[in-house]
């Protein structure tokens, strides 16, 4: 399959412009396509999440895992369904072990400043203090119902329906897994349709997404994985984040169109436009990411040994930056970046040597 990049770029740019001009009647953007799954316990605070990771990390090391493997397993496990005893009890489950200690919510306490003793809040001159209790919470694998089934089964993503989309999802998953990433489908509701965790090399897809919506989201997250890691100097915030989201969704847009899903691709154009509010920025995002689209389209067709080619646009930008730096170095040495000086410098000769010889 050969992607017509000019046509695809023009299509996503034109659709972004059309959506911005009149947003009525457009298909849902990516974040609105998930089916409702079982609601999980609200996410814990960053402090408690860190406590959970540390305890799981230690637990997995005691079970024989190496330090790195244990940490990776702890990060993944901490993202699963974890809830306190009373929540599991309401669901019909009882803890079987493996409690994790966390801090409670702040508990108000009133103190008599004279005696230092606890008093009622109505006591004159009582001073309010906030204290924390240590509470216990449990992973889904560490609780069981009356039939002995763990809670994990209740939070397992449903199987993807049979068909082309499931096959392509499996091919894309296997390809990025071969590059050291893990792909998981969440069995509980997520705020977003998917997320990419670079530090853990982990991609999570909302398990309520089915068919091409699941493929679209996986393509988007793979693009994040390949384009927006430590090598990207841009912060994942503000306008930079909008550009990054548009770059990832441009890959999904192109893949959907390549397989004939033009209507759903319109939702991808909407998503990119919502993040950038600029057709020109959407077009530029496509140019920065289309080399990833080429790879994913080949993988989706079942091509073996696919690698991501270097981005022609990125190479051009790097060459421009290199030329600018070389010209500055020549000027600093008292030479104009042209003629013999430029030719020799481009050939790799040291600028100092060129300057010395031309001045002789």
Protein Blocks (a to p, Z undefined) as FASTA:
>chain_A
ZZdfklmmmmmmmmmmmmmmomghiacdfklmpccdddddddddfklmmmmmmmmmmmmm
mnopafklmmmmmmmmmmmccddfklmmmnopacfbjiacdddddddddddfklopacdf
klghiacdddddddddddfklgccfkopafklmmcccdddedjklmmmmmmmmmmmmnop
acdddfbdcfbfbdcdfklopacddfkbgcjllmmmmmmmmmmmmmmmmklmbdcehjll
mmmmmmmmmmmmmmmmmnopamlmmmmmmmmmmmnopaklmmmmmmmmmmmmmmmmmmmn
opahiacdddfklmmmmmmmmmmmmmmmmmmnopacehjllmmmmnopafklmmmmmmZZ
